[in-house]
Amino acid sequence: MEKKQKNISIGFQLRKITTEQFAIIQDVYDKNNPKINMSIGLKFALDKEKKIIASFVKVQFEQKKAPFLIIEIANHFDIEDDAWESFNKTETEFIIPKGFASHLVMLTIGTLRGTLHCKTENTEYNNFFLPTINVTELIKNDIELN
């Protein structure tokens, strides 16, 4: 028997965007070395009083395991009361459903992509693009926060 997933509407809106980190380390970057790696990190934070979920995405471009371009962006989302209560399981357990967490991260990645362009425009670092990212491979389960 096929199990159908229930679609749940979650009310939210973008409240604020913050640039948590931005750095270009020119001494590390070797423009003659074509080998460049990229790493991505995610995290979430809560403001329980204001009912805000923040989605953080950090990207580093690296050569020889040393970062030369670092950017971390956070999108802060107001969450509607009913949705917040459905996530707030107990006083110490808060669970963001996998699908909703993925959606917030996808929005934050888009914000990071635009910020990266703006911060590097008219520099040699504007050639470093954030590729398309399969968020479902980054978030495999619900996100549990305390």
WOSUL-V558135 format. One record per residue. N is the residue number from 0. RES is the residue in three letters. SS is DSSP state (~ for helix, > for strand, _ for the rest). PSI is psi in degrees with one decimal (999 if undefined). D_LAST is the distance of its C-alpha to the last C-alpha in Angstrom with 2 decimals. Layout:
[[N/RES/SS/PSI/D_LAST] [N/RES/SS/PSI/D_LAST]]
This chain:
[[0/MET/_/132.7/35.40] [1/GLU/_/131.1/33.37] [2/LYS/_/125.3/29.93] [3/LYS/_/137.3/29.44] [4/GLN/_/134.6/26.14] [5/LYS/_/129.6/25.59] [6/ASN/_/125.8/25.33] [7/ILE/_/131.3/22.98] [8/SER/_/126.6/23.51] [9/ILE/_/117.1/20.50] [10/GLY/_/126.8/21.59] [11/PHE/>/162.7/20.38] [12/GLN/>/151.3/22.20] [13/LEU/>/124.4/22.08] [14/ARG/>/-42.4/21.77] [15/LYS/>/150.0/22.12] [16/ILE/>/133.2/22.74] [17/THR/>/140.9/22.31] [18/THR/>/106.3/23.98] [19/GLU/>/-37.9/21.69] [20/GLN/>/143.3/24.33] [21/PHE/>/124.3/27.85] [22/ALA/>/140.1/30.36] [23/ILE/>/121.7/33.63] [24/ILE/_/91.1/34.90] [25/GLN/_/-33.1/38.56] [26/ASP/_/-23.0/39.70] [27/VAL/_/-31.5/37.62] [28/TYR/_/126.9/38.79] [29/ASP/_/104.1/42.05] [30/LYS/_/-15.7/43.47] [31/ASN/_/-6.1/45.96] [32/ASN/_/109.6/43.31] [33/PRO/_/-10.1/42.34] [34/LYS/_/111.9/39.56] [35/ILE/_/133.1/36.20] [36/ASN/>/158.0/32.79] [37/MET/>/137.3/29.64] [38/SER/>/152.1/26.02] [39/ILE/>/139.1/23.01] [40/GLY/>/147.9/19.32] [41/LEU/>/150.2/16.36] [42/LYS/>/162.1/12.89] [43/PHE/>/152.4/10.70] [44/ALA/>/157.8/9.25] [45/LEU/>/147.0/8.68] [46/ASP/>/96.4/11.03] [47/LYS/_/-33.4/10.25] [48/GLU/_/-40.8/13.75] [49/LYS/_/-2.0/15.60] [50/LYS/_/56.1/13.77] [51/ILE/>/135.8/13.79] [52/ILE/>/129.6/12.33] [53/ALA/>/132.5/13.74] [54/SER/>/120.5/15.06] [55/PHE/>/134.3/16.46] [56/VAL/>/127.9/19.41] [57/LYS/>/132.0/21.36] [58/VAL/>/137.6/24.83] [59/GLN/>/132.3/27.29] [60/PHE/>/132.6/30.95] [61/GLU/>/151.7/32.42] [62/GLN/>/134.5/35.79] [63/LYS/_/42.6/36.34] [64/LYS/_/14.4/32.59] [65/ALA/>/128.0/32.55] [66/PRO/>/138.0/30.86] [67/PHE/>/-14.4/33.33] [68/LEU/>/118.3/31.41] [69/ILE/>/132.4/27.73] [70/ILE/>/133.7/25.93] [71/GLU/>/126.7/22.33] [72/ILE/>/146.1/21.71] [73/ALA/>/134.1/18.82] [74/ASN/>/130.9/19.24] [75/HIS/>/121.9/17.43] [76/PHE/>/129.2/17.61] [77/ASP/>/133.6/18.01] [78/ILE/>/131.6/16.81] [79/GLU/_/146.4/19.19] [80/ASP/~/-48.7/18.29] [81/ASP/~/-42.3/18.96] [82/ALA/~/-43.1/16.89] [83/TRP/~/-46.4/13.86] [84/GLU/~/-34.3/14.36] [85/SER/~/-25.6/14.79] [86/PHE/~/-29.6/11.40] [87/ASN/>/86.4/9.67] [88/LYS/_/-46.4/10.29] [89/THR/_/-178.4/9.40] [90/GLU/_/-25.3/8.20] [91/THR/_/-0.4/5.15] [92/GLU/_/122.7/5.25] [93/PHE/>/123.8/6.00] [94/ILE/>/120.8/8.76] [95/ILE/>/120.5/11.20] [96/PRO/_/142.4/14.53] [97/LYS/~/-46.8/16.23] [98/GLY/~/-41.3/19.22] [99/PHE/~/-41.8/17.62] [100/ALA/~/-41.5/15.46] [101/SER/~/-40.5/18.85] [102/HIS/~/-44.6/20.63] [103/LEU/~/-41.8/18.50] [104/VAL/~/-40.0/19.01] [105/MET/~/-42.2/22.67] [106/LEU/~/-40.4/23.12] [107/THR/~/-37.5/21.61] [108/ILE/~/-41.5/23.92] [109/GLY/~/-41.0/26.80] [110/THR/~/-43.4/26.02] [111/LEU/~/-41.3/25.89] [112/ARG/~/-45.3/29.18] [113/GLY/~/-40.3/30.88] [114/THR/~/-41.1/29.68] [115/LEU/~/-43.7/30.90] [116/HIS/~/-48.3/34.25] [117/CYS/~/-41.5/34.61] [118/LYS/~/-24.4/33.77] [119/THR/~/2.5/36.18] [120/GLU/_/138.5/38.90] [121/ASN/_/25.4/42.39] [122/THR/_/166.7/41.28] [123/GLU/~/-15.6/41.69] [124/TYR/~/-6.1/37.90] [125/ASN/~/-6.2/38.08] [126/ASN/~/-6.4/39.15] [127/PHE/_/109.4/35.66] [128/PHE/_/150.3/34.09] [129/LEU/_/116.4/30.73] [130/PRO/_/172.2/31.79] [131/THR/_/142.1/30.56] [132/ILE/_/129.2/27.28] [133/ASN/_/97.3/26.39] [134/VAL/~/-28.3/22.74] [135/THR/~/-21.1/22.72] [136/GLU/~/-20.6/23.31] [137/LEU/~/-35.3/20.33] [138/ILE/_/103.8/17.80] [139/LYS/_/-15.8/18.76] [140/ASN/_/170.0/15.88] [141/ASP/_/153.1/13.22] [142/ILE/>/121.3/10.20] [143/GLU/>/124.6/6.97] [144/LEU/>/156.8/3.79] [145/ASN/_/999/0.00]]
